[in-house]
Amino acid sequence: MPSPRPRRVAVFGAGGGIGAALVAQLISRDDVGEVFALSRTAPPVPADTRGKRVPLAFDLTDEASIAAAAARIAAPLDLCIIATGILTLPDGTGPEKGARQIDPAAMARVFALNTIGPALIAKHLLPLLPRDRPSVFAALSARVGSIGDNRMGGWHSYRASKAALNMLVRNFAIELGRTHRLAICVGLHPGTVDTGLSAPFQRGVPAEQLFTPELSAAHLLRVIDGLTPADSGGCFAWDGARIEP
């Protein structure tokens, strides 16, 4: 029997903690042949004895740069992971504790990065998925984006942008199901990860519930490996549990 064809993988947000960990772990896998590592600056290729890492630059708010990256990647693409997102803006704005703190410009920025950017990636990358074999398109979401699971309120822009992302994932899954019956489109909750995004909010988080980027990436890849087309459209936590809409 011939060996399976090595998979081609793209990770958007490879410059972040989780994204970088995903790239490193994917490179180490024998079933992966090429890893496109996309970040804002496309840093020089680090030590990679397997020669799998292909760095590319993209801007999450610039559709032309996303389209150019998609053209460079080309079909077929077996796995695409969007590991981008923002909770607090660079100027320290957010997350809001109450409605009085809502600022339209800040909210628009959060939606641009957490919802619209991933939607543009989907626009240009979903067509690269093969129609004749399984593939996965996954976007990092958050448990707080669940409407049914919301018990505390607050964090209006972040919650709403992730809830909107989850709806887009569902929409894309339905659309893919018409043409790519083996494709899987999901949202993934990585848990509380020790990165810059969560750093201001780690107080009170039990040590066993605060993951390193490497541990979170390992959990996420395990979840991805266990997905089936029946899971498409859902949002799953780091432990594989389905998160309610």
C-alpha positions as MATLAB code, in Angstrom:
seq = 'MPSPRPRRVAVFGAGGGIGAALVAQLISRDDVGEVFALSRTAPPVPADTRGKRVPLAFDLTDEASIAAAAARIAAPLDLCIIATGILTLPDGTGPEKGARQIDPAAMARVFALNTIGPALIAKHLLPLLPRDRPSVFAALSARVGSIGDNRMGGWHSYRASKAALNMLVRNFAIELGRTHRLAICVGLHPGTVDTGLSAPFQRGVPAEQLFTPELSAAHLLRVIDGLTPADSGGCFAWDGARIEP';
ca = [
       0.000    0.000    0.000;
       1.378    3.480   -0.848;
       1.968    5.838    2.038;
      -0.717    8.529    2.556;
       0.119   11.825    0.905;
       1.612   14.244    3.478;
      -0.913   16.895    4.459;
      -0.575   20.576    3.621;
      -1.401   22.833    6.561;
      -1.838   26.582    7.123;
      -1.780   28.333   10.504;
      -2.909   31.958   10.596;
      -1.553   33.769   13.633;
       1.694   31.807   13.763;
       3.400   34.683   15.575;
       1.226   34.246   18.675;
       1.740   31.837   21.542;
      -0.788   29.198   20.506;
      -0.123   29.665   16.799;
       3.622   29.199   17.200;
       3.076   26.085   19.309;
       0.711   24.658   16.695;
       3.267   25.238   13.945;
       6.046   23.575   15.950;
       3.945   20.514   16.717;
       2.625   20.166   13.184;
       6.158   20.322   11.800;
       7.120   17.394   14.036;
       4.378   15.156   12.655;
       5.191   12.561   10.012;
       1.793   12.935    8.344;
       2.390   16.651    7.635;
       4.472   17.664    4.654;
       4.207   21.458    4.487;
       3.226   24.036    7.121;
       2.418   27.562    5.999;
       3.057   29.771    9.038;
       1.248   33.078    8.550;
       1.899   36.122   10.712;
       2.021   39.885   10.367;
       5.758   39.990    9.811;
       6.601   36.513    8.464;
       9.782   36.129   10.526;
      12.776   34.303    9.064;
      12.490   30.537    9.021;
      13.831   29.207   12.361;
      15.708   25.976   12.751;
      13.574   23.375   10.993;
      15.552   20.292   10.102;
      12.576   18.882    8.202;
      12.258   21.930    5.958;
       8.490   22.035    6.317;
       7.880   25.563    7.553;
       6.924   28.185    4.952;
       6.609   31.668    6.502;
       4.139   34.079    4.909;
       3.029   37.573    5.871;
      -0.602   38.660    6.061;
      -2.691   41.408    7.621;
      -5.946   40.273    9.207;
      -7.588   43.593    8.304;
      -6.357   43.667    4.689;
      -8.262   41.337    2.376;
      -5.725   41.780   -0.420;
      -2.968   40.352    1.767;
      -5.159   37.375    2.699;
      -5.975   36.759   -0.970;
      -2.276   36.927   -1.846;
      -1.447   34.411    0.887;
      -4.170   32.069   -0.371;
      -2.755   32.296   -3.886;
       0.681   31.400   -2.543;
      -0.660   28.433   -0.570;
      -2.826   27.113   -3.421;
      -4.911   23.964   -3.411;
      -5.137   21.384   -2.033;
      -5.081   22.471    1.613;
      -5.863   19.757    4.157;
      -5.949   21.764    7.382;
      -6.388   25.471    8.085;
      -6.265   26.814   11.629;
      -7.023   30.439   12.489;
      -5.179   31.193   15.729;
      -5.816   34.928   15.803;
      -7.880   37.055   18.164;
      -7.895   39.955   20.563;
      -9.434   40.634   23.977;
      -7.843   43.909   25.067;
      -6.878   46.516   22.478;
      -3.256   47.751   22.394;
      -4.267   50.994   24.123;
      -5.688   49.003   27.031;
      -9.346   49.404   26.066;
     -11.630   46.548   27.109;
     -13.048   44.194   27.904;
     -16.117   46.125   29.037;
     -17.582   45.353   32.446;
     -20.879   47.047   31.652;
     -22.868   48.662   28.857;
     -21.740   52.149   29.850;
     -18.189   51.264   28.814;
     -19.101   50.363   25.237;
     -17.143   52.450   22.747;
     -18.204   52.082   19.097;
     -14.709   52.451   17.670;
     -13.255   49.914   20.083;
     -16.099   47.487   19.436;
     -15.627   47.819   15.686;
     -11.926   47.033   16.091;
     -12.645   43.912   18.149;
     -15.134   42.692   15.545;
     -12.666   43.438   12.747;
     -10.074   41.172   14.341;
     -12.218   38.467   15.946;
     -14.990   38.094   13.364;
     -14.435   39.863   10.056;
     -10.792   38.842    9.688;
     -11.524   35.123   10.124;
     -14.478   35.504    7.731;
     -12.136   36.886    5.078;
      -9.725   34.014    5.632;
     -12.610   31.616    5.122;
     -13.618   33.442    1.942;
     -10.225   32.794    0.375;
      -9.138   29.537    2.036;
     -12.281   27.388    2.005;
     -12.065   27.043   -1.814;
      -8.641   25.425   -1.331;
     -10.036   22.462    0.612;
     -10.159   19.217   -1.388;
     -13.510   17.703   -2.355;
     -12.389   14.081   -2.499;
     -10.978   13.535    1.002;
     -11.332   14.810    4.580;
     -10.117   18.300    5.484;
     -10.538   20.664    8.435;
     -11.048   24.412    8.738;
     -10.836   25.483   12.392;
     -11.009   28.899   14.048;
     -10.064   29.595   17.648;
     -13.172   30.834   19.406;
     -14.014   31.026   23.125;
     -16.429   29.480   25.576;
     -17.610   32.986   26.496;
     -18.964   33.264   22.961;
     -21.685   30.771   23.886;
     -25.033   32.541   24.302;
     -26.594   29.647   26.197;
     -23.628   29.335   28.575;
     -23.486   33.053   29.414;
     -24.155   33.431   33.137;
     -22.095   36.517   34.025;
     -22.574   39.027   31.203;
     -20.020   41.746   30.523;
     -17.133   41.615   28.060;
     -19.656   42.768   25.476;
     -17.431   43.228   22.419;
     -15.411   40.064   22.984;
     -18.413   37.858   23.743;
     -20.429   39.226   20.828;
     -17.546   38.944   18.355;
     -16.926   35.316   19.302;
     -20.641   34.500   19.194;
     -20.715   35.994   15.696;
     -17.658   33.921   14.755;
     -19.436   30.787   15.968;
     -22.414   31.634   13.755;
     -20.108   32.104   10.776;
     -18.527   28.714   11.468;
     -21.994   27.173   11.377;
     -22.819   29.006    8.145;
     -19.575   27.928    6.488;
     -20.145   24.329    7.575;
     -23.576   24.282    5.926;
     -22.130   25.824    2.774;
     -19.224   23.357    2.670;
     -21.604   20.461    3.171;
     -23.110   21.113   -0.235;
     -19.844   20.799   -2.138;
     -17.248   19.287    0.229;
     -19.042   16.479    2.027;
     -15.925   15.286    3.829;
     -14.841   18.750    4.993;
     -15.161   19.813    8.624;
     -15.546   23.421    9.806;
     -15.426   24.045   13.566;
     -14.725   26.562   16.292;
     -12.235   25.594   19.010;
     -11.922   26.835   22.591;
      -8.259   26.513   23.648;
      -8.860   26.914   27.387;
      -7.149   29.580   29.474;
      -3.671   29.809   27.991;
      -0.659   31.611   29.443;
      -0.284   34.211   26.687;
      -0.432   37.981   26.458;
      -4.146   37.820   25.662;
      -5.071   36.262   28.998;
      -2.241   37.663   31.145;
      -4.331   40.439   32.794;
      -7.070   37.944   33.703;
      -5.131   34.995   35.112;
      -5.549   35.931   38.780;
      -7.638   33.282   40.471;
      -7.202   30.735   37.704;
      -6.094   27.418   39.292;
      -2.655   26.351   38.136;
      -4.005   23.148   36.609;
      -6.445   25.176   34.490;
      -3.822   27.553   33.094;
      -2.273   25.874   30.070;
       1.043   26.547   28.417;
       0.712   27.278   24.688;
       2.348   23.925   23.987;
      -0.171   22.000   26.089;
      -3.109   23.882   24.590;
      -1.832   23.214   21.064;
      -1.488   19.508   21.830;
      -5.063   19.421   23.142;
      -6.387   21.252   20.072;
      -4.619   18.979   17.607;
      -5.977   15.956   19.466;
      -9.496   17.363   19.132;
      -8.964   18.069   15.419;
      -7.710   14.530   14.848;
     -10.896   13.136   16.405;
     -13.388   15.190   14.392;
     -15.773   13.701   11.838;
     -17.968   15.397    9.220;
     -20.889   15.017   11.650;
     -19.113   17.514   13.948;
     -18.939   20.211   11.293;
     -20.516   23.480   12.395;
     -19.932   22.880   16.091;
     -17.688   24.530   18.656;
     -15.511   22.287   20.784;
     -13.460   22.857   23.922;
      -9.852   21.777   24.369;
     -11.031   18.485   25.912;
     -13.327   17.648   23.015;
     -16.544   18.624   24.805;
     -19.117   20.331   22.579;
     -19.918   23.912   23.614;
     -23.568   24.895   23.332;
     -24.406   27.736   20.932;
];
